[in-house]
Amino acid sequence: MAPRKPVKKVTGTYDVSTLTVLEGLDAVRKRPGMYIGSTDSRGLQHCLWEITDNAVDEALAGHASMIHITLHADGSAEVEDNGRGVPVGKDPKTNLSGVELVFTKLHAGGKFGASGGYAVSGGLHGVGASVVNALSSRVDVEVRRDSKVYGVSFNKGIAGHFSSAGTFKEGSLRVTGACKAADTGTKVRFWPDKATFIPGASFDLEAVVTRARQTAFLVPSLTLEVRDLRSGPPKETRFHYEGGLKDFVNFIAADPEVCQPVVVSGEGTYTESIPVLENNELVSRDVSRTCEVEVALRWGSGYETQIRSFVNIIATNKGGTHVSGFERSLVRTISDGACSSRAVKASEENPTKDDVLEGLTAIVLVRISEPQFEGQTKEVLGTPAVANIVAQVVENGLSLWAGNRKTKGDARKVYEKVALAGRARRAARLQRETVRRKNALESSSLPAKLSDCRSDDMEKTELFIIEGDSAGGTVKAARDSEFQALLPIRGKILNTMRASEKQMLDNQECAAIISALGSGSGKSFSLESLRYGKLIVLADADVDGAHIRCLLLTLAYRYMRPLLEQGRVYAAVPPLYRVEIAGSKNYLYCYSNEDRDRVLEAARKGSKSVKDIQRYKGLGEMDADQLAETTLDVDKRKLRRMTMKDAAAADKMFTTLMGQDVASRRDYIVSKSPTLDPDSIDI
């Protein structure tokens, strides 16, 4: 064992002269990451959110209906609202105007509960505006209030005014104009300090648009407009959703719906002990709080679960007490309903949490004053009393929904989906328990048609899905049996976008593929038990072959998605033509019409005659040595990797092309038909 390296001793004095007190905004400039997370583009976005959330808080208080967010070409960002306007009166303690107080003093604002300025808000600590000011080279603030326009600028945190020539002079808030009494609001424009943020840090338009859209869903009375003036023609996007959470849940749900969105709402009260400053001493006082709850949820035909939760306008990405209360009540209420309606048979086990949540998309929103979060990131709500309030609201709302004559049919569809999810879970569990990596003596549990390989090194092995038994014999003779396995399938498999997981498992061809791979399906799919590193579809180069590839890709997308996400699914590319040149002993293989034309043109230019052109209509027309050389040899073959960069876009396209909705598929085909190249159709 190597000797421990001694700790290097620090030399120098350590007395009161070495202690430093950071006052005002200096602490923010010294440690910006503590307040905004980082000094890259993400920290820059955080600054914009701080100013935007102040404007949204005015909307939550019922005083603002419009917010404009503008990204300027000079790197600055501007947020304007039509709220009440930041207070402009003098604070007796500091002799500063309300605007200067908010932008220069940490922990100053109207959101600490006692003032009554806001019932609920996104900001909690009164540091947002002052942090942005501290990290900006310049901030301009304009307030419209009391029929007057007030203005002040900040130069690296110091209040004053810039002249038209750009020179700065210290000063305080002053009247700069007049406006109508009904014209109120605040406009803040800030220039991030280049000395603070890393080179290249910039505002991300997509992130701004996403956040604005999310806020418009959460605050239905609010309209948000985003303008990008940085390059090219101005880009403007406007968001307003009267439907609120109902529109939100429909927007983020990717799969076809089983029922119409369900919206439940209600409120409850709880008592909380908080510290109160009395006679310069902190004492504990009990206060009554109101928790408003709104939940929107819908079930789709898929099996993915998506639950997004918010406190006021703050996204709690890691959940908290409101999510735990929601899930507990949802599972209990839906499970009881499925059993009492006899969708779940008496002989079957009760639905589990996974059964109830399968295919669920939900938005959980609570509005409370002074929420307690776990940690500084506000990602987990910790207020204990919220769980029971949310649970009660959800139980009452779902009970009314299930008992309503107009929505009773939707409730029945949900119960049946939950029952099917339980049956599929049990079928998948049975499949998983029986499918193991078998040796030669135990191979009876694997598909009878599977021709396995000898190697058990998953990263090197390949499973070819072959179209038809006739082609399977040729491929078997051409393959390298050391690492290449093959499984012939009979014609076209089940369209799994239109089938449940149980129907898929009952299908002989689908079950054979899943059994051969050994990783299960759906939620139970596990890459750790995968038997082959590559899944390669080998089908004829014709219309039927393309359809088979599409159906197999749909199976992988719907029930074995991690294979696509890791790039383990491929389509083999067999040649379309074999060209024989007179006088040559070697054949030339062409994989497209363009390849064929290039070969023929090269032969013509070389004054060589073409002896024969063979068009392959199917794999069965190729000899084993030809197939090995063109399609199976790892050094010569061509594989097309199937990837999935955008899951939501892929899901939408699969649903359109392979799903139940014939009208949307017809509309898509009609709209895209002008872009079709007739020469690319294999006839």
TORNUDREN-415667 format. One line per field, with one value per residue (C-alpha): residue in one letter; x, z, y negated. Coordinates in nm, 3 decimals. Layout:
BEGIN
r	a	...
u	X	...
w	Z	...
v	Y	...
//
This chain:
BEGIN
r	m	a	p	r	k	p	v	k	k	v	t	g	t	y	d	v	s	t	l	t	v	l	e	g	l	d	a	v	r	k	r	p	g	m	y	i	g	s	t	d	s	r	g	l	q	h	c	l	w	e	i	t	d	n	a	v	d	e	a	l	a	g	h	a	s	m	i	h	i	t	l	h	a	d	g	s	a	e	v	e	d	n	g	r	g	v	p	v	g	k	d	p	k	t	n	l	s	g	v	e	l	v	f	t	k	l	h	a	g	g	k	f	g	a	s	g	g	y	a	v	s	g	g	l	h	g	v	g	a	s	v	v	n	a	l	s	s	r	v	d	v	e	v	r	r	d	s	k	v	y	g	v	s	f	n	k	g	i	a	g	h	f	s	s	a	g	t	f	k	e	g	s	l	r	v	t	g	a	c	k	a	a	d	t	g	t	k	v	r	f	w	p	d	k	a	t	f	i	p	g	a	s	f	d	l	e	a	v	v	t	r	a	r	q	t	a	f	l	v	p	s	l	t	l	e	v	r	d	l	r	s	g	p	p	k	e	t	r	f	h	y	e	g	g	l	k	d	f	v	n	f	i	a	a	d	p	e	v	c	q	p	v	v	v	s	g	e	g	t	y	t	e	s	i	p	v	l	e	n	n	e	l	v	s	r	d	v	s	r	t	c	e	v	e	v	a	l	r	w	g	s	g	y	e	t	q	i	r	s	f	v	n	i	i	a	t	n	k	g	g	t	h	v	s	g	f	e	r	s	l	v	r	t	i	s	d	g	a	c	s	s	r	a	v	k	a	s	e	e	n	p	t	k	d	d	v	l	e	g	l	t	a	i	v	l	v	r	i	s	e	p	q	f	e	g	q	t	k	e	v	l	g	t	p	a	v	a	n	i	v	a	q	v	v	e	n	g	l	s	l	w	a	g	n	r	k	t	k	g	d	a	r	k	v	y	e	k	v	a	l	a	g	r	a	r	r	a	a	r	l	q	r	e	t	v	r	r	k	n	a	l	e	s	s	s	l	p	a	k	l	s	d	c	r	s	d	d	m	e	k	t	e	l	f	i	i	e	g	d	s	a	g	g	t	v	k	a	a	r	d	s	e	f	q	a	l	l	p	i	r	g	k	i	l	n	t	m	r	a	s	e	k	q	m	l	d	n	q	e	c	a	a	i	i	s	a	l	g	s	g	s	g	k	s	f	s	l	e	s	l	r	y	g	k	l	i	v	l	a	d	a	d	v	d	g	a	h	i	r	c	l	l	l	t	l	a	y	r	y	m	r	p	l	l	e	q	g	r	v	y	a	a	v	p	p	l	y	r	v	e	i	a	g	s	k	n	y	l	y	c	y	s	n	e	d	r	d	r	v	l	e	a	a	r	k	g	s	k	s	v	k	d	i	q	r	y	k	g	l	g	e	m	d	a	d	q	l	a	e	t	t	l	d	v	d	k	r	k	l	r	r	m	t	m	k	d	a	a	a	a	d	k	m	f	t	t	l	m	g	q	d	v	a	s	r	r	d	y	i	v	s	k	s	p	t	l	d	p	d	s	i	d	i
u	0.000	0.140	0.214	-0.048	0.048	0.076	-0.164	0.004	0.015	-0.112	0.125	0.029	-0.170	-0.528	-0.690	-0.982	-0.814	-0.853	-1.233	-1.443	-1.801	-1.979	-2.251	-2.545	-2.519	-2.148	-2.234	-2.429	-2.145	-1.893	-2.096	-2.348	-2.392	-2.554	-2.838	-2.879	-2.720	-2.450	-2.302	-2.368	-2.682	-2.884	-2.799	-2.889	-3.228	-3.273	-3.234	-3.505	-3.735	-3.686	-3.812	-4.085	-4.213	-4.251	-4.482	-4.669	-4.724	-4.922	-5.142	-5.186	-5.298	-5.558	-5.396	-5.220	-5.352	-5.059	-4.682	-4.442	-4.099	-3.850	-3.500	-3.300	-3.014	-2.772	-2.802	-3.048	-3.389	-3.705	-4.019	-4.326	-4.658	-4.981	-5.002	-5.019	-4.663	-4.388	-4.462	-4.289	-4.336	-4.051	-3.967	-3.930	-3.656	-3.419	-3.547	-3.546	-3.830	-4.008	-3.840	-3.489	-3.569	-3.675	-3.377	-3.096	-3.182	-3.179	-3.486	-3.701	-4.046	-4.417	-4.431	-4.359	-4.724	-4.776	-4.796	-5.098	-4.957	-4.984	-5.190	-4.979	-4.669	-4.377	-4.123	-4.070	-3.746	-3.744	-3.409	-3.498	-3.493	-3.195	-2.995	-3.062	-2.955	-2.635	-2.542	-2.624	-2.412	-2.727	-3.093	-3.368	-3.695	-4.008	-4.321	-4.664	-4.869	-5.103	-5.121	-4.744	-4.447	-4.152	-3.805	-3.469	-3.161	-2.895	-2.530	-2.376	-2.632	-2.605	-2.924	-2.920	-2.993	-2.826	-2.815	-2.885	-2.508	-2.476	-2.314	-2.439	-2.520	-2.622	-2.973	-3.304	-3.645	-3.806	-4.113	-4.035	-4.382	-4.757	-5.003	-5.369	-5.491	-5.587	-5.244	-5.039	-4.756	-4.382	-4.117	-3.773	-3.485	-3.151	-2.812	-2.630	-2.279	-2.028	-1.773	-2.004	-2.137	-1.914	-1.845	-2.116	-2.390	-2.717	-3.092	-3.244	-3.555	-3.697	-3.663	-3.828	-4.117	-4.162	-4.170	-4.413	-4.646	-4.636	-4.719	-5.012	-5.155	-5.116	-5.268	-5.563	-5.638	-5.291	-5.160	-4.786	-4.609	-4.247	-4.053	-3.705	-3.536	-3.182	-3.132	-3.330	-3.695	-3.866	-4.010	-4.329	-4.520	-4.835	-4.989	-5.332	-5.529	-5.880	-5.897	-5.607	-5.499	-5.738	-5.560	-5.225	-5.291	-5.414	-5.102	-4.847	-5.033	-4.887	-5.106	-5.470	-5.714	-5.919	-6.138	-6.196	-5.974	-6.104	-6.061	-6.119	-6.073	-6.132	-5.964	-5.891	-5.750	-5.471	-5.293	-4.923	-4.686	-4.464	-4.207	-4.326	-4.111	-4.264	-4.074	-3.752	-3.801	-3.908	-4.213	-4.414	-4.773	-5.037	-5.185	-5.463	-5.371	-5.587	-5.470	-5.636	-5.611	-5.665	-5.591	-5.635	-5.585	-5.659	-5.578	-5.440	-5.392	-5.016	-4.846	-4.616	-4.701	-4.646	-4.727	-4.626	-4.670	-4.665	-4.689	-4.829	-4.622	-4.318	-4.252	-4.180	-3.997	-3.932	-4.284	-4.355	-4.649	-4.903	-4.800	-4.797	-5.149	-5.268	-5.126	-5.251	-5.607	-5.608	-5.493	-5.740	-6.039	-5.981	-5.889	-6.209	-6.413	-6.261	-6.342	-6.694	-6.782	-6.660	-6.416	-6.171	-6.309	-6.351	-6.096	-5.831	-5.599	-5.669	-5.508	-5.170	-5.039	-4.866	-5.195	-5.379	-5.101	-5.044	-5.114	-5.194	-5.108	-5.179	-5.117	-5.128	-5.140	-5.170	-5.180	-5.067	-4.914	-4.552	-4.499	-4.224	-3.976	-3.706	-3.379	-3.307	-3.409	-3.784	-3.817	-3.988	-4.284	-4.250	-4.566	-4.714	-5.079	-5.109	-5.104	-5.435	-5.605	-5.507	-5.612	-5.957	-6.014	-5.911	-6.131	-6.436	-6.381	-6.329	-6.628	-6.851	-6.700	-6.760	-7.119	-7.218	-7.451	-7.263	-6.918	-7.001	-6.908	-6.562	-6.513	-6.605	-6.342	-6.078	-6.173	-6.145	-5.806	-5.683	-5.812	-5.634	-5.315	-5.330	-5.379	-5.093	-4.872	-4.940	-4.886	-4.558	-4.449	-4.517	-4.327	-4.035	-4.022	-4.014	-3.772	-3.408	-3.082	-3.090	-2.815	-2.856	-3.034	-3.284	-3.356	-3.708	-3.851	-3.715	-3.912	-3.902	-3.801	-3.511	-3.169	-2.950	-2.584	-2.302	-2.167	-2.322	-2.148	-2.450	-2.259	-2.135	-2.445	-2.715	-3.072	-3.206	-3.584	-3.639	-3.942	-4.071	-3.945	-3.813	-3.573	-3.483	-3.318	-3.095	-3.003	-2.925	-2.677	-2.523	-2.493	-2.198	-2.345	-2.088	-2.267	-2.563	-2.900	-3.211	-3.585	-3.817	-4.163	-4.474	-4.581	-4.695	-4.714	-4.987	-5.014	-4.931	-5.044	-5.400	-5.361	-5.322	-5.012	-5.203	-5.320	-4.961	-4.834	-5.106	-4.988	-4.760	-4.510	-4.479	-4.445	-4.171	-3.969	-4.002	-3.919	-3.609	-3.481	-3.544	-3.602	-3.978	-4.201	-4.353	-4.278	-4.114	-3.862	-3.507	-3.192	-2.995	-3.145	-3.117	-2.978	-2.862	-2.687	-2.849	-3.200	-3.182	-3.489	-3.416	-3.710	-3.757	-3.687	-4.049	-4.371	-4.459	-4.107	-4.135	-4.468	-4.315	-4.026	-4.276	-4.478	-4.165	-4.045	-4.386	-4.350	-4.006	-4.128	-4.438	-4.307	-3.925	-3.847	-3.509	-3.379	-3.452	-3.327	-2.992	-2.969	-2.988	-3.251	-3.140	-3.287	-3.068	-3.037	-3.033	-2.935	-3.199	-2.991	-2.704	-2.519	-2.292	-2.035	-1.908	-1.553	-1.563	-1.568	-1.722	-2.081	-2.172	-2.452	-2.670	-2.882	-3.094	-3.194	-2.933	-2.661	-2.771	-2.765	-2.416	-2.285	-2.439	-2.301	-1.953	-1.971	-2.077	-1.793	-1.548	-1.679	-1.788	-2.106	-2.357	-2.414	-2.703	-2.908	-3.093	-3.368	-3.409	-3.773	-3.706	-3.442	-3.534	-3.396	-3.044	-2.796	-2.646	-2.305	-2.463	-2.666	-2.361	-2.151	-2.409	-2.623	-2.465	-2.090	-2.014	-1.739	-1.948	-2.315	-2.525	-2.737	-2.977	-2.992	-3.335	-3.314	-3.561	-3.436	-3.773	-3.995	-4.303	-4.275	-4.214	-4.516	-4.735	-4.618	-4.663	-5.012	-5.103	-4.971	-5.039	-5.316	-5.695	-5.777	-5.831	-5.926	-5.597	-5.402	-5.598	-5.539	-5.167	-5.139	-5.334	-5.127	-4.796	-4.885	-4.748	-4.402	-4.407	-4.164	-4.355	-4.025	-3.955	-4.263	-4.172	-4.420
w	0.000	-0.101	0.185	0.239	0.097	0.376	0.375	0.249	0.527	0.442	0.554	0.648	0.921	1.002	1.201	1.173	0.885	0.666	0.709	0.429	0.446	0.110	0.125	-0.105	-0.450	-0.419	-0.286	-0.603	-0.828	-0.629	-0.633	-0.921	-0.946	-0.604	-0.735	-1.102	-1.116	-1.376	-1.587	-1.923	-2.136	-1.866	-1.612	-1.868	-1.917	-1.539	-1.531	-1.793	-1.596	-1.282	-1.456	-1.645	-1.331	-1.161	-1.447	-1.424	-1.052	-1.148	-1.365	-1.080	-0.863	-1.128	-1.241	-1.569	-1.889	-2.128	-2.119	-2.402	-2.406	-2.656	-2.742	-2.890	-3.139	-2.890	-2.654	-2.416	-2.318	-2.236	-2.042	-2.035	-1.861	-1.807	-1.433	-1.152	-1.195	-0.934	-0.643	-0.687	-0.343	-0.095	0.159	0.498	0.622	0.325	0.164	-0.168	-0.417	-0.446	-0.782	-0.642	-0.336	-0.548	-0.785	-0.540	-0.212	-0.165	0.006	-0.068	-0.226	-0.173	-0.166	0.196	0.291	0.550	0.302	0.116	-0.224	-0.357	-0.244	-0.445	-0.651	-0.828	-0.646	-0.278	-0.156	-0.301	-0.475	-0.845	-0.974	-0.761	-0.876	-1.241	-1.172	-1.004	-1.302	-1.571	-1.709	-1.757	-1.657	-1.770	-1.575	-1.685	-1.467	-1.578	-1.274	-1.151	-1.499	-1.499	-1.657	-1.423	-1.528	-1.382	-1.511	-1.332	-1.430	-1.268	-0.989	-0.933	-0.993	-1.233	-1.593	-1.930	-2.169	-2.540	-2.590	-2.356	-2.061	-1.716	-1.425	-1.080	-0.970	-0.856	-1.001	-1.178	-1.385	-1.757	-1.909	-1.880	-1.969	-1.935	-1.591	-1.720	-1.877	-1.606	-1.599	-1.584	-1.855	-1.771	-2.018	-1.907	-2.070	-1.917	-1.797	-2.039	-1.758	-1.564	-1.831	-2.037	-2.402	-2.630	-2.367	-2.532	-2.492	-2.638	-2.839	-2.820	-2.441	-2.416	-2.638	-2.443	-2.110	-2.244	-2.379	-2.047	-1.856	-2.088	-2.012	-1.636	-1.634	-1.879	-1.834	-1.960	-2.312	-2.372	-2.682	-2.766	-3.021	-3.150	-3.315	-3.311	-3.673	-3.994	-4.003	-3.663	-3.526	-3.323	-3.133	-2.931	-2.670	-2.507	-2.394	-2.261	-2.182	-1.937	-1.806	-2.036	-2.337	-2.168	-2.117	-2.477	-2.601	-2.427	-2.475	-2.772	-2.800	-2.916	-2.635	-2.457	-2.292	-2.302	-2.061	-1.705	-1.510	-1.134	-0.901	-0.544	-0.238	0.125	0.425	0.663	0.956	0.945	1.205	1.073	1.235	1.276	1.375	1.679	1.886	1.711	1.813	1.606	1.752	1.613	1.505	1.356	1.029	0.817	0.458	0.155	-0.102	-0.445	-0.651	-1.022	-1.203	-1.568	-1.678	-1.970	-2.060	-2.399	-2.584	-2.511	-2.198	-2.115	-1.809	-1.803	-1.491	-1.473	-1.151	-1.060	-0.753	-0.856	-1.179	-1.054	-1.222	-0.958	-1.184	-0.902	-0.761	-0.392	-0.156	-0.417	-0.658	-0.388	-0.281	-0.643	-0.720	-0.397	-0.451	-0.825	-0.785	-0.506	-0.680	-1.028	-0.892	-0.683	-0.984	-1.213	-0.963	-0.879	-1.248	-1.307	-1.575	-1.353	-1.298	-0.949	-1.029	-1.126	-0.890	-0.817	-1.046	-0.937	-0.954	-1.285	-1.432	-1.340	-1.456	-1.789	-2.073	-1.829	-1.902	-1.613	-1.496	-1.121	-1.016	-0.664	-0.566	-0.213	-0.029	0.081	-0.024	0.143	-0.103	-0.039	-0.139	-0.332	-0.674	-0.597	-0.767	-0.477	-0.279	0.090	0.245	0.424	0.443	0.065	0.009	0.188	0.029	-0.323	-0.249	-0.131	-0.430	-0.675	-0.507	-0.506	-0.865	-1.008	-0.819	-0.970	-1.315	-1.291	-1.170	-1.422	-1.691	-1.962	-1.868	-1.733	-2.070	-2.056	-1.705	-1.831	-2.109	-1.851	-1.628	-1.924	-2.017	-1.660	-1.663	-1.996	-1.856	-1.564	-1.796	-2.020	-1.713	-1.599	-1.949	-1.979	-1.639	-1.744	-2.067	-1.877	-1.632	-1.906	-2.140	-2.039	-2.221	-2.290	-2.372	-2.627	-2.379	-2.277	-2.617	-2.634	-2.485	-2.774	-3.100	-3.306	-3.622	-3.455	-3.589	-3.305	-3.317	-3.113	-2.951	-2.631	-2.655	-2.681	-2.831	-3.121	-3.199	-3.453	-3.500	-3.856	-3.896	-4.232	-4.455	-4.531	-4.486	-4.843	-4.800	-4.457	-4.607	-4.829	-4.545	-4.318	-4.571	-4.622	-4.260	-4.024	-3.759	-3.506	-3.437	-3.678	-3.575	-3.789	-3.732	-4.033	-3.994	-4.189	-4.399	-4.234	-3.856	-3.650	-3.669	-3.304	-3.314	-3.328	-3.077	-2.701	-2.546	-2.468	-2.831	-2.940	-2.708	-2.834	-3.191	-3.287	-3.491	-3.242	-2.949	-3.136	-3.191	-2.828	-2.706	-2.928	-2.802	-2.441	-2.304	-2.251	-2.386	-2.293	-1.940	-1.857	-2.142	-2.010	-2.212	-1.950	-2.065	-2.438	-2.626	-2.943	-2.989	-3.324	-3.454	-3.835	-4.058	-4.383	-4.624	-4.999	-5.184	-5.289	-5.159	-4.941	-4.797	-4.715	-4.541	-4.337	-4.233	-4.128	-3.920	-3.749	-3.682	-3.529	-3.300	-3.190	-3.136	-2.942	-2.721	-2.744	-2.766	-2.587	-2.886	-3.111	-2.858	-2.842	-3.219	-3.214	-3.489	-3.852	-4.192	-4.424	-4.775	-5.032	-5.390	-5.652	-5.955	-6.058	-6.363	-6.565	-6.785	-7.087	-7.035	-6.656	-6.409	-6.127	-6.098	-6.006	-5.752	-5.756	-5.459	-5.637	-5.982	-5.953	-5.883	-6.190	-6.411	-6.292	-6.366	-6.713	-6.786	-6.672	-6.896	-7.192	-7.139	-7.109	-7.434	-7.245	-7.325	-7.065	-7.093	-6.848	-6.593	-6.335	-6.130	-5.789	-5.692	-5.370	-5.147	-5.271	-5.615	-5.476	-5.425	-5.081	-5.191	-5.351	-5.038	-4.816	-5.026	-5.062	-4.748	-4.467	-4.492	-4.225	-4.442	-4.758	-4.656	-4.620	-4.310	-4.249	-3.879	-3.747	-3.503	-3.306	-3.242	-3.149	-2.955	-2.969	-3.346	-3.402	-3.190	-3.382	-3.717	-3.612	-3.482	-3.808	-4.044	-3.843	-3.599	-3.595	-3.733	-4.105	-4.172	-4.043	-4.245	-4.561	-4.503	-4.455	-4.775	-4.974	-4.838	-4.907	-5.246	-5.447	-5.304	-5.412	-5.682	-5.905	-6.018	-5.660	-5.653	-5.698	-5.945
v	0.000	-0.337	-0.578	-0.846	-1.181	-1.439	-1.734	-2.047	-2.304	-2.652	-2.924	-3.277	-3.444	-3.361	-3.640	-3.878	-4.060	-3.752	-3.744	-3.895	-4.017	-4.024	-4.288	-4.355	-4.201	-4.124	-3.776	-3.702	-3.815	-3.614	-3.289	-3.317	-2.939	-2.933	-3.151	-3.053	-2.709	-2.778	-3.056	-2.892	-2.917	-2.739	-3.009	-3.272	-3.108	-3.105	-3.483	-3.517	-3.286	-3.497	-3.811	-3.625	-3.453	-3.792	-3.891	-3.560	-3.617	-3.929	-3.708	-3.458	-3.748	-3.840	-4.165	-4.074	-3.919	-3.967	-3.908	-3.993	-3.823	-3.967	-3.845	-4.135	-4.124	-4.284	-3.984	-4.146	-4.010	-4.202	-4.106	-4.331	-4.273	-4.467	-4.402	-4.655	-4.775	-4.745	-4.981	-5.318	-5.472	-5.527	-5.259	-5.436	-5.202	-5.229	-5.553	-5.363	-5.342	-5.009	-4.946	-5.009	-4.798	-4.499	-4.523	-4.600	-4.425	-4.049	-3.902	-4.205	-4.171	-4.129	-3.749	-3.665	-3.616	-3.889	-4.177	-4.042	-4.141	-3.785	-3.486	-3.240	-3.300	-3.137	-3.350	-3.276	-3.431	-3.782	-3.740	-3.691	-4.048	-4.150	-3.845	-3.930	-4.288	-4.170	-3.953	-4.209	-4.488	-4.695	-4.672	-4.912	-4.916	-5.100	-5.108	-5.236	-5.323	-5.598	-5.758	-5.808	-5.634	-5.582	-5.476	-5.380	-5.197	-4.999	-4.987	-4.677	-4.706	-5.084	-5.287	-5.580	-5.673	-5.632	-5.927	-5.892	-5.887	-5.588	-5.765	-5.670	-5.898	-5.777	-5.864	-5.721	-5.637	-5.931	-6.016	-5.990	-6.040	-6.002	-5.726	-5.643	-5.541	-5.195	-5.146	-4.978	-4.729	-4.670	-4.636	-4.498	-4.470	-4.328	-4.280	-3.976	-4.062	-3.907	-3.892	-3.659	-3.425	-3.199	-3.290	-3.158	-3.158	-3.264	-3.240	-2.924	-3.016	-2.665	-2.662	-3.005	-2.895	-2.570	-2.754	-3.017	-2.748	-2.562	-2.879	-2.955	-2.610	-2.662	-3.012	-3.005	-3.375	-3.469	-3.529	-3.505	-3.629	-3.541	-3.749	-3.668	-3.968	-3.830	-3.724	-3.715	-3.814	-3.848	-3.524	-3.562	-3.295	-3.354	-3.123	-3.132	-2.825	-2.871	-2.501	-2.519	-2.178	-1.996	-2.144	-2.074	-1.702	-1.666	-1.845	-1.623	-1.292	-1.107	-0.796	-0.764	-0.830	-0.566	-0.828	-1.201	-1.400	-1.410	-1.735	-1.737	-2.031	-2.128	-2.271	-2.202	-2.382	-2.295	-2.458	-2.533	-2.672	-2.950	-3.181	-3.539	-3.838	-4.010	-4.269	-4.169	-3.805	-3.505	-3.330	-3.039	-3.109	-2.877	-3.002	-2.856	-2.777	-2.696	-2.446	-2.463	-2.143	-2.093	-1.767	-1.673	-1.314	-1.085	-0.729	-0.635	-0.310	-0.302	-0.180	-0.471	-0.684	-1.058	-1.262	-1.627	-1.817	-2.185	-2.404	-2.743	-2.779	-2.587	-2.251	-1.988	-1.745	-1.499	-1.505	-1.543	-1.517	-1.632	-1.354	-1.086	-1.188	-1.184	-0.839	-0.685	-0.804	-0.731	-0.371	-0.299	-0.458	-0.311	0.032	0.044	-0.070	0.194	0.468	0.349	0.308	0.666	0.552	0.739	1.087	1.227	1.498	1.240	1.057	0.690	0.430	0.296	-0.057	0.022	0.148	-0.172	-0.404	-0.229	-0.472	-0.754	-1.115	-1.351	-1.707	-1.769	-2.134	-2.274	-2.639	-2.717	-3.007	-2.968	-2.603	-2.403	-2.252	-1.996	-2.161	-2.480	-2.349	-2.343	-2.004	-1.823	-1.959	-1.876	-2.027	-1.719	-1.826	-1.861	-1.482	-1.418	-1.720	-1.612	-1.253	-1.363	-1.594	-1.320	-1.057	-1.285	-1.396	-1.048	-0.911	-1.180	-1.111	-0.737	-0.786	-1.055	-0.927	-1.118	-0.990	-0.644	-0.492	-0.649	-0.511	-0.165	-0.192	-0.286	0.008	0.245	0.101	0.150	0.508	0.575	0.422	0.666	0.962	0.846	0.799	1.153	1.291	1.099	1.222	1.581	1.520	1.369	1.655	1.919	1.742	1.791	1.827	2.202	2.444	2.720	2.947	2.676	2.526	2.668	2.346	2.140	2.106	2.426	2.238	2.057	2.153	2.034	1.939	2.091	1.774	1.643	1.303	1.074	0.781	0.994	1.200	1.111	1.232	1.218	1.209	1.377	1.338	1.687	2.042	2.072	1.783	1.917	2.224	2.012	1.775	2.071	2.202	1.858	1.739	1.761	1.991	1.878	1.548	1.524	1.670	1.663	1.687	1.730	1.579	1.659	1.361	1.040	1.021	0.854	0.474	0.408	0.045	0.178	0.459	0.490	0.643	0.962	0.991	0.937	1.211	1.446	1.393	1.683	1.480	1.191	1.432	1.621	1.302	1.194	1.545	1.559	1.223	1.327	0.976	0.966	0.692	0.359	0.245	0.577	0.544	0.571	0.516	0.709	1.039	0.964	1.267	1.090	0.756	0.681	0.742	0.744	0.757	0.939	0.907	0.901	0.576	0.529	0.374	0.674	0.679	0.309	0.374	0.655	0.430	0.164	0.411	0.546	0.193	0.115	0.418	0.299	-0.057	0.040	0.320	0.322	-0.050	-0.034	0.164	-0.135	-0.387	-0.206	-0.161	0.219	0.259	0.281	0.350	0.555	0.413	0.695	0.608	0.531	0.622	0.845	0.715	0.942	0.768	0.959	1.084	1.039	1.324	1.113	1.000	0.643	0.601	0.291	0.184	-0.076	-0.193	-0.467	-0.207	-0.011	-0.321	-0.414	-0.063	-0.063	-0.410	-0.303	0.004	-0.209	-0.455	-0.164	-0.013	0.299	0.485	0.593	0.967	0.999	0.798	1.004	0.835	1.000	1.015	1.202	1.351	1.697	1.612	1.570	1.852	1.898	1.771	1.462	1.392	1.440	1.203	0.926	0.934	1.137	1.078	0.815	0.666	0.627	0.607	0.293	0.239	-0.046	-0.134	-0.228	-0.519	-0.729	-1.081	-1.233	-0.992	-1.217	-1.272	-0.900	-0.809	-1.051	-0.913	-0.549	-0.631	-0.806	-0.539	-0.222	-0.317	-0.291	-0.636	-0.580	-0.943	-1.087	-0.828	-0.917	-1.289	-1.229	-1.025	-1.285	-1.575	-1.398	-1.250	-1.548	-1.475	-1.108	-1.001	-0.754	-0.600	-0.488	-0.263	0.102	0.250
//
